[in-house]
Each structure stands twice: as structure tokens, then as C-alpha cells.
Amino acid sequence: MADTTNTTPATTAARATGSHASGSTSGKTTIDDTVVSKVAGIAAREVNGVHSLGNGAARAIGAIRDAIGQRDYGQGVKVEVGEKQVAADVVIVAEYPVSLQQVADGVRSSVARALTQIVGMEVAEVNVTVQDVHIPGDDDDNEDKKESRVE
């Protein structure tokens, strides 16, 4: 889990309670690893040329989750979170015929930017694995085009 020490102005809490205090309130913020994974997954999916995330088994389970309305945004992402740094491993399926190096660089950049801006941690590394290439037309329903074997 990511632990960050945050200082929040007391005026924010004061507005909620109606009192006016000066100074600040300090405390500890803990960001769960699943949140870090989701942030990285969303950032990776935003890159042009990324078809999906995760290996074949993860995508199959993800399709079932999507069908019941429980999308897993952290699918295909593993994170290692330290006290000040985070590392991420992202598995993608790229669209054909994009440049795989450009898509991987885009994912790396997008994930690093999101983790820095949203999570507020230094990014040690982002490793990208291109697991597969999606060819348009592969998802077409070929069952309708096959000739029936029985009458």
C-alpha cells in the first residue's frame, strides 16, 4: 500500500463543521495497491493502439466480468508499491498494424504520468509486455457464415 503524509488545511474541515480554525491538520493517507493498479490500467487503456489488457485467461475472465457489469480496471496490471516509489508491469494486446514500440512507449508514458499525478508517487519503472496483436475482423461472428452440416 502507498502511504503518504498529507497536510490538509484546517479550513477545509472548518467549512464542513462551520467553525473557523487556523493552522493545519496532519495525518496519514494510505492508498491501496488495487487503486494504484486501477489508475495504471485506466491510463494504459487510454493509449491509442491498445486493444485490451491482460493475458488470454485474464481477458476471458474480464469478458465475463464486463458482461455482468463489474469491469476490472486493474486487469493486466501488477504493481509493486513502496513507501515513496511504485513500479508497474502492464500486459497489453495491441491493435494491428500499429508500431508496437510506439504503443509500448505510449503506455509507459501514460501510466507513469498517471501514477505521478494521481497517486502522487515517484515511478521507479513501468514494464510493458505486448502479449498479443488484435487483428480487426477476428471478433466477427463466424458462426453465421459457416455452412450447416445438418438439415
Secondary structure in CASP SS format (residue, H / E / C, confidence):
PFRMAT SS
TARGET T0000
AUTHOR 0000-0000-0000
METHOD secondary structure of the structure
MODEL  1
M C 1.00
A E 1.00
D E 1.00
T E 1.00
T E 1.00
N E 1.00
T E 1.00
T E 1.00
P E 1.00
A H 1.00
T H 1.00
T H 1.00
A H 1.00
A H 1.00
R H 1.00
A H 1.00
T H 1.00
G C 1.00
S C 1.00
H C 1.00
A C 1.00
S C 1.00
G C 1.00
S E 1.00
T E 1.00
S E 1.00
G E 1.00
K E 1.00
T E 1.00
T E 1.00
I E 1.00
D C 1.00
D H 1.00
T H 1.00
V H 1.00
V H 1.00
S H 1.00
K H 1.00
V H 1.00
A H 1.00
G H 1.00
I H 1.00
A H 1.00
A H 1.00
R H 1.00
E C 1.00
V C 1.00
N C 1.00
G C 1.00
V E 1.00
H E 1.00
S E 1.00
L E 1.00
G C 1.00
N C 1.00
G H 1.00
A H 1.00
A H 1.00
R H 1.00
A H 1.00
I H 1.00
G H 1.00
A H 1.00
I H 1.00
R H 1.00
D H 1.00
A H 1.00
I C 1.00
G C 1.00
Q C 1.00
R C 1.00
D C 1.00
Y C 1.00
G C 1.00
Q C 1.00
G C 1.00
V E 1.00
K E 1.00
V E 1.00
E E 1.00
V E 1.00
G C 1.00
E C 1.00
K C 1.00
Q E 1.00
V E 1.00
A E 1.00
A E 1.00
D E 1.00
V E 1.00
V E 1.00
I E 1.00
V E 1.00
A E 1.00
E E 1.00
Y C 1.00
P C 1.00
V C 1.00
S C 1.00
L H 1.00
Q H 1.00
Q H 1.00
V H 1.00
A H 1.00
D H 1.00
G H 1.00
V H 1.00
R H 1.00
S H 1.00
S H 1.00
V H 1.00
A H 1.00
R H 1.00
A H 1.00
L H 1.00
T H 1.00
Q H 1.00
I H 1.00
V H 1.00
G C 1.00
M C 1.00
E E 1.00
V E 1.00
A E 1.00
E E 1.00
V E 1.00
N E 1.00
V E 1.00
T E 1.00
V E 1.00
Q E 1.00
D E 1.00
V E 1.00
H E 1.00
I C 1.00
P C 1.00
G C 1.00
D C 1.00
D C 1.00
D C 1.00
D C 1.00
N H 1.00
E H 1.00
D H 1.00
K C 1.00
K C 1.00
E C 1.00
S C 1.00
R C 1.00
V C 1.00
E C 1.00
END
